Amino acid sequence: MKKYILTAATLLFAAFSSAQNYYLPAPEGFGAATTGGGDSTPVTVSTYTALKSNLTSAGSKVILVSGEITVPSGQMISAVISNKSIIGLPGARLINENQTTGAGILYLKPGSSNIIIRNLVFVGPGAYDIDGKDNLTADGVSRLWVDHCEFQDGQDGNFDIKGLSDNISVSWCKFTYLKPPVAGGSGGSNDHRFSNLVGSGPTDAPGDGHYSITFQNCYWAEGIKGRMPRARNAELHILSSYFNTSVAGAVAIGLGGGINNTTCYVENSNFAKVKTVYQGYPGDGGTVAIEFVNSMGGVSNIGTVPKPTYSTTPIPVAEVAQFLTDPTCGAGASLLITADGVVSPSACTNLGTQASQKAGMKKLTATLQQDVLFLNFPKGIKGVANVKIFSALGQTVKSAEMDLSKSSAVQLNVGALDCGVYYISAQAATDSFSGKFLKH
């Protein structure tokens, strides 16, 4: 029986290397019905005026963004927008770095519907708590797919969802804060690097009572302090996502019930570095249920949450960090878009083998001799290494602190583990390491 389990796990990971979902031809999850501008003939824009006029025009459109477009202070694009696809050509960036109330890039007003946003970098001015603007705000949008975008330094937030918004999928997106927060804002928070808010208050909710949102293959990266996401009145599915921020006191998922209660199903996700994985907000009223399935670093479940019934293509949890942080093919604006708007997956068809070579995690050599696992860190690594071992399904099966002050080679007894494939994640000083081993 143990031999069969080992074979199945090996085949699972081998199959994934050639069938990963870096390129999604259509959205998966709650926003799967989104079609955007459909097969409309693409129009290319390279100025703020052209972008705004095409976004706010009637009818279906596919809009290709070329180069860097700066949004003038106080002129964020705020409109009812429907049946549009906004796709960035390689290197496309939307920028508004005004630190006053003139910040903000795109505000989808109530009544907006059927929008696709792909392959864009949103650049904001940095966090400043003046109840200002987000890089992207969905305020009453029905059917929205945001894919392969990077959100940097939103003033109030990176990407907030509120009002009557519903049926949304967010995939392969990266959220980060690269600029230091500005203190002294009228809102009272001196560090407002809060990335993603769902629902602006306990009574804010769409027509059916719950924000139905899928976060798939998303990367909450360095510099974020909280809201990864923070939600109420929500039905969330967080799938194959990566959390890695060293900000003191950072909180990943924050949930309040609100008037309609909140559920959150977290699967195949890696909470590599964050101070608090989950925080509840009872002041929002209602109830919260959150369930962690096959997730590295997840905390205890609260209640039970049914798994969403739609089909998705999850990344094996042990590979999430490598896939999402890959500098060429990871989360963010990394799609290869041709001049006529065709999304080509060819550049990343071998992502499964590229990721381990290009990702920020360094290789850790592991050798098993009978029941003793010999771990060899690169020479020069000192201090204490925090080591975790995960099963093929992402469950933490062993953790230990290893002293590297005398030697970069340490030993760990794994005699209690069953036969199978195991994955190693280690953190030593500012370096991250990964490895794997097979126990017969």
BELMO-V317156 format. One record per residue. N is the residue number from 0. PHI is phi as a letter, one per 20 degrees, with the letter a starting at -180 (NA if undefined). Layout:
n=N phi=PHI
n=N phi=PHI
This chain:
n=0 phi=NA
n=1 phi=f
n=2 phi=f
n=3 phi=f
n=4 phi=f
n=5 phi=f
n=6 phi=f
n=7 phi=f
n=8 phi=f
n=9 phi=f
n=10 phi=f
n=11 phi=g
n=12 phi=f
n=13 phi=f
n=14 phi=f
n=15 phi=f
n=16 phi=g
n=17 phi=d
n=18 phi=c
n=19 phi=f
n=20 phi=d
n=21 phi=g
n=22 phi=d
n=23 phi=d
n=24 phi=f
n=25 phi=b
n=26 phi=f
n=27 phi=d
n=28 phi=n
n=29 phi=f
n=30 phi=e
n=31 phi=f
n=32 phi=e
n=33 phi=f
n=34 phi=c
n=35 phi=l
n=36 phi=e
n=37 phi=m
n=38 phi=d
n=39 phi=f
n=40 phi=f
n=41 phi=f
n=42 phi=c
n=43 phi=d
n=44 phi=c
n=45 phi=c
n=46 phi=c
n=47 phi=f
n=48 phi=f
n=49 phi=f
n=50 phi=f
n=51 phi=f
n=52 phi=f
n=53 phi=f
n=54 phi=f
n=55 phi=e
n=56 phi=f
n=57 phi=f
n=58 phi=n
n=59 phi=e
n=60 phi=b
n=61 phi=d
n=62 phi=d
n=63 phi=e
n=64 phi=e
n=65 phi=d
n=66 phi=m
n=67 phi=d
n=68 phi=d
n=69 phi=e
n=70 phi=e
n=71 phi=f
n=72 phi=g
n=73 phi=m
n=74 phi=c
n=75 phi=g
n=76 phi=f
n=77 phi=c
n=78 phi=a
n=79 phi=e
n=80 phi=c
n=81 phi=b
n=82 phi=l
n=83 phi=c
n=84 phi=d
n=85 phi=d
n=86 phi=c
n=87 phi=e
n=88 phi=f
n=89 phi=g
n=90 phi=n
n=91 phi=f
n=92 phi=b
n=93 phi=d
n=94 phi=c
n=95 phi=b
n=96 phi=d
n=97 phi=f
n=98 phi=e
n=99 phi=e
n=100 phi=f
n=101 phi=e
n=102 phi=f
n=103 phi=o
n=104 phi=d
n=105 phi=c
n=106 phi=c
n=107 phi=e
n=108 phi=f
n=109 phi=g
n=110 phi=o
n=111 phi=f
n=112 phi=b
n=113 phi=l
n=114 phi=c
n=115 phi=d
n=116 phi=c
n=117 phi=c
n=118 phi=m
n=119 phi=d
n=120 phi=d
n=121 phi=e
n=122 phi=d
n=123 phi=d
n=124 phi=e
n=125 phi=o
n=126 phi=f
n=127 phi=b
n=128 phi=e
n=129 phi=c
n=130 phi=l
n=131 phi=e
n=132 phi=d
n=133 phi=e
n=134 phi=f
n=135 phi=c
n=136 phi=c
n=137 phi=d
n=138 phi=d
n=139 phi=n
n=140 phi=d
n=141 phi=d
n=142 phi=m
n=143 phi=b
n=144 phi=c
n=145 phi=d
n=146 phi=c
n=147 phi=l
n=148 phi=d
n=149 phi=d
n=150 phi=d
n=151 phi=d
n=152 phi=l
n=153 phi=f
n=154 phi=f
n=155 phi=e
n=156 phi=a
n=157 phi=e
n=158 phi=b
n=159 phi=d
n=160 phi=c
n=161 phi=b
n=162 phi=m
n=163 phi=e
n=164 phi=f
n=165 phi=a
n=166 phi=l
n=167 phi=c
n=168 phi=c
n=169 phi=c
n=170 phi=c
n=171 phi=l
n=172 phi=d
n=173 phi=d
n=174 phi=c
n=175 phi=b
n=176 phi=c
n=177 phi=d
n=178 phi=e
n=179 phi=f
n=180 phi=f
n=181 phi=e
n=182 phi=e
n=183 phi=n
n=184 phi=f
n=185 phi=f
n=186 phi=f
n=187 phi=o
n=188 phi=e
n=189 phi=e
n=190 phi=c
n=191 phi=d
n=192 phi=e
n=193 phi=d
n=194 phi=e
n=195 phi=c
n=196 phi=d
n=197 phi=d
n=198 phi=n
n=199 phi=e
n=200 phi=a
n=201 phi=f
n=202 phi=d
n=203 phi=e
n=204 phi=a
n=205 phi=f
n=206 phi=f
n=207 phi=e
n=208 phi=n
n=209 phi=c
n=210 phi=f
n=211 phi=e
n=212 phi=c
n=213 phi=d
n=214 phi=d
n=215 phi=d
n=216 phi=l
n=217 phi=d
n=218 phi=c
n=219 phi=e
n=220 phi=d
n=221 phi=g
n=222 phi=n
n=223 phi=e
n=224 phi=e
n=225 phi=a
n=226 phi=m
n=227 phi=c
n=228 phi=e
n=229 phi=d
n=230 phi=b
n=231 phi=b
n=232 phi=l
n=233 phi=c
n=234 phi=c
n=235 phi=d
n=236 phi=c
n=237 phi=d
n=238 phi=c
n=239 phi=l
n=240 phi=d
n=241 phi=c
n=242 phi=c
n=243 phi=b
n=244 phi=b
n=245 phi=e
n=246 phi=f
n=247 phi=g
n=248 phi=m
n=249 phi=f
n=250 phi=d
n=251 phi=f
n=252 phi=e
n=253 phi=c
n=254 phi=c
n=255 phi=c
n=256 phi=f
n=257 phi=m
n=258 phi=f
n=259 phi=d
n=260 phi=m
n=261 phi=c
n=262 phi=c
n=263 phi=b
n=264 phi=d
n=265 phi=d
n=266 phi=c
n=267 phi=l
n=268 phi=d
n=269 phi=d
n=270 phi=e
n=271 phi=f
n=272 phi=b
n=273 phi=a
n=274 phi=f
n=275 phi=c
n=276 phi=f
n=277 phi=b
n=278 phi=c
n=279 phi=e
n=280 phi=c
n=281 phi=f
n=282 phi=f
n=283 phi=f
n=284 phi=m
n=285 phi=m
n=286 phi=c
n=287 phi=c
n=288 phi=c
n=289 phi=c
n=290 phi=c
n=291 phi=d
n=292 phi=c
n=293 phi=l
n=294 phi=c
n=295 phi=f
n=296 phi=n
n=297 phi=f
n=298 phi=d
n=299 phi=f
n=300 phi=f
n=301 phi=d
n=302 phi=m
n=303 phi=c
n=304 phi=c
n=305 phi=f
n=306 phi=f
n=307 phi=g
n=308 phi=e
n=309 phi=f
n=310 phi=e
n=311 phi=c
n=312 phi=d
n=313 phi=f
n=314 phi=e
n=315 phi=g
n=316 phi=g
n=317 phi=f
n=318 phi=d
n=319 phi=g
n=320 phi=f
n=321 phi=f
n=322 phi=f
n=323 phi=f
n=324 phi=e
n=325 phi=g
n=326 phi=f
n=327 phi=e
n=328 phi=c
n=329 phi=e
n=330 phi=f
n=331 phi=o
n=332 phi=e
n=333 phi=d
n=334 phi=f
n=335 phi=e
n=336 phi=d
n=337 phi=f
n=338 phi=f
n=339 phi=e
n=340 phi=n
n=341 phi=e
n=342 phi=e
n=343 phi=d
n=344 phi=e
n=345 phi=f
n=346 phi=f
n=347 phi=c
n=348 phi=f
n=349 phi=d
n=350 phi=g
n=351 phi=g
n=352 phi=e
n=353 phi=f
n=354 phi=g
n=355 phi=f
n=356 phi=e
n=357 phi=d
n=358 phi=f
n=359 phi=f
n=360 phi=f
n=361 phi=e
n=362 phi=f
n=363 phi=d
n=364 phi=e
n=365 phi=c
n=366 phi=c
n=367 phi=d
n=368 phi=c
n=369 phi=l
n=370 phi=d
n=371 phi=d
n=372 phi=e
n=373 phi=e
n=374 phi=d
n=375 phi=d
n=376 phi=e
n=377 phi=g
n=378 phi=f
n=379 phi=n
n=380 phi=f
n=381 phi=c
n=382 phi=n
n=383 phi=d
n=384 phi=d
n=385 phi=e
n=386 phi=d
n=387 phi=c
n=388 phi=d
n=389 phi=c
n=390 phi=f
n=391 phi=f
n=392 phi=e
n=393 phi=n
n=394 phi=e
n=395 phi=f
n=396 phi=d
n=397 phi=a
n=398 phi=b
n=399 phi=a
n=400 phi=d
n=401 phi=d
n=402 phi=e
n=403 phi=d
n=404 phi=f
n=405 phi=d
n=406 phi=b
n=407 phi=e
n=408 phi=d
n=409 phi=c
n=410 phi=c
n=411 phi=b
n=412 phi=e
n=413 phi=c
n=414 phi=f
n=415 phi=e
n=416 phi=e
n=417 phi=f
n=418 phi=f
n=419 phi=q
n=420 phi=e
n=421 phi=c
n=422 phi=d
n=423 phi=d
n=424 phi=c
n=425 phi=c
n=426 phi=c
n=427 phi=c
n=428 phi=l
n=429 phi=e
n=430 phi=d
n=431 phi=d
n=432 phi=c
n=433 phi=c
n=434 phi=a
n=435 phi=b
n=436 phi=b
n=437 phi=d
n=438 phi=d
n=439 phi=e
